[in-house]
């Protein structure tokens, strides 16, 4: 069974950050890196634009994950004399942190997957969402593509760009 799939919403952030307080409480925001704040804001706005409170699936694409947190954690390992390491940096350094945080904030217990294939993460996430929707496994999906650039990434000449994009796909056109 193949069903038509519609794009209900697309929200993309440029280089300017929005007022995150519209979506994230200041106490919560201070524990998040910039990438997580951008991802939460984009996903929240996309769901709002689509008129969907709870997606059936949260599918995330990221080429490198939360590099800022990964780098901070590794610096703490390399230079322990500079003070106590924050467990938050470790917990927020994995690739699936972004999709997990979005799902937890929404209370979404449905399908949740993260694709981290440098260069084809977004394509993989969109293909997964399309399959789930066309096969009738879900009615809608929140698909996000999130990456950040850090000075260390630039120094290593890693490919990629900074982006925060959220899409809501659905089998219903309205």
Secondary structure, DSSP 8 states (H G I E B T S, - for coil): -----EEEEEEEE-SS---GGGTS-HHHHTTS-HHHHHHHHHHHHHHHHHT-SS-SEEEEE-SS--HHHHHHHHHHHHTGGG----HHHHHT-STTHHHHHHHHHHT--SEEEEE--TTTHHHHHHHHHHHHHHTTS-SEEEEEEEE---HHHHHTT-----EEEEEEEESS--
